[in-house]
């Protein structure tokens, strides 16, 4: 990897982190009253950034997600629970990255995303929105937590709603730009 590629990868990591923090701040500002439990919301905009950044930036997006997830878990959501923060950051990163990798395998997803149709994007949004609460709530169950079914359903709805809001906001913003965009969202 040459210096230019390294800089580009670093910029993608930083962009992911900044977008995540911005959507988290917006989410906290607009949707705090929709919080089911700490870290589980009925509308969760950062979920959309998780999927979008892994689709756009692949491993660099996943690296940015891991770093920012650890930052917000350790210093904001669960500062008194180091294990939950550590594992939560990994799980929050694994779900969108695994969804991205499955899409590469199943759809032959190109790095340009030119073969990512609206139908496939919707399928990936639902798949990711199932994978994230599934991974989290399997871990919660292993920790002996109760009430995980309601938490799972809430997290699924919140992640799906947030993902669709972010993805279609980006799609709308892109439609206002040049018509010859190769990115199909």
N, C-alpha and C positions, 0 to 999 in steps of 0.2 A: 504494500500500500504506500503510495507516494504522499507527499506533503499535502497536495491539493485534495486528494481523496480523504485524508485524515481530517483536514479542516471541514470538508463537506459533512463527514460523519459527525464531527463535533457540533456543527451547526444544527444538524437534525436532532441530536440529543437535546441540545439547549432549546430548540424550537418546541420540541415535545414537552419539555419541562415547563416552559413559559405558558404554552397553551393550556396545559393541565391546571396550573395554578390560577390562570385567569378564569377558566371555566369553573373551577372550584369556588373562587371568590364570587362569581356571578351566581352560582348555585346557592351558596350560603346567604347571599343577599336576597335573592328572589324566593327561594324554596325552603328556607329553614323550617317553616311551619309544617312542611311535608315530611319531616324526618320521622321515621318509624323508630329507629334506635340509632345510637352513635355509629355513623358510617353506613347506615342503610336508609336510603331515601326513596320516596315514591317517584321523584324525578331527580335524576342524577346526571347532569350534563358532562362531568368528567368521563363518564363511561364512553361517550361518543368520541372524545379525544383519544381514549385508549385504543379503540378500534381503528379510528382514522390514522393515528400515528403509526400503528403497526402496518397498516395497508400501504401507507405512503413511504415510510422510512424503514420498514423491515426490522432488522436487528438494532439499528440505531434508535428506532422508535421504542423498541423493547428496552434498550439500555436506559433511555431517558425516562421511560415509565417506571422502571425499577428504582432509579435514583429518586425521582420525585415522589413515588409512592412511599418509599422509606422516609423521606423528609416529612411528608404530611402525616404519616402514621406516627412516627417517633415524636414529632414536635407539636402536632395539632390534635389528631384524633385520639391517640392512645399513649400519651407520654408516660403513663404509669405502668404500662404493660409492654415490656420489651419483646416478649415472645410473640404476642399478637401483632405488634408492629412489624417485626421481622418477617413472620410468616405471611401476614396480610399483604405486605409489599410484594412478596414473591407470587402469591396467588393472584393479586390484582394485575400483575404483569403476564403471568402464564396464560390466563384465559384469552386475552386478545391475540397474543402471539401464537398460541396453539390454533386458534381460529384462522389466523393468517396462513399458517403452515398447511392446515387442512385444505384451505382454498387453493393454495399453490398446487397441492397434489390432485385434488378433485377437479378443479377447473383449469389447471395449467395457467394459473394467474400470472400475467406478465408484470414485470416491475413497473411498466408504464401504466398499468391498470386499464389498458385499452379494451381488454376482454371482460371487464367487470361491468356486467349489465345491471340495470336497475333491479331486476329480479334477483340476481345473485347477491347484490348488495343488501337487499332486504333479507335474504336467507342468511347471510353472514351476520347481519345485525341481530337476528333472532338467535342464531347459534351462539354468538358471543354472549348475548344477554341471558342465555341458559347456562353457558359454561362458567361464567364468573360466579353467580350465586351457588352453583353446584359445587365448585371447588371450595369456596368459602364455607358453605354449610356442611360439607363433608368434614372439614377440619373442625368446625364448631361441634359437630356431633362427636368426633373423636375426643374433644375436650370435655364432653359431658354436658354441654349446654342444652337447655330445653327450649321448646317453642320454635324450633328451627324451620318448621313447615311454613309458618306465617312469615318469618324472616326471609325465607327463600323466595316466596311469592312476591313479597314487597320488593326485594332486591331485583328480581327478574323484571317486574313492571318498571321500576325506577331506571334500571340500566337500559331497557328497551326504549323507554320514553326519552331518556337523555341521549341515547345513541341516535335515534331517529331525528330528534330536534337538531343535534349538531350536524349530522350528515346532510340533512336537507337544507339547513341554513347555509352550509358550504356549497351545496349544489346550486342553491338560489344565487349566492354570491358569484359563483363561477359563471352562471348564465348571464350575468350582467356584464361580463368581460368579453374578450375576443371569442368569436363563434368557433374558431378552429382549434379549440382546446382538445388535446388528446385524452384528457382525464375524463372518464365517464363515471359519474356518480349518480 
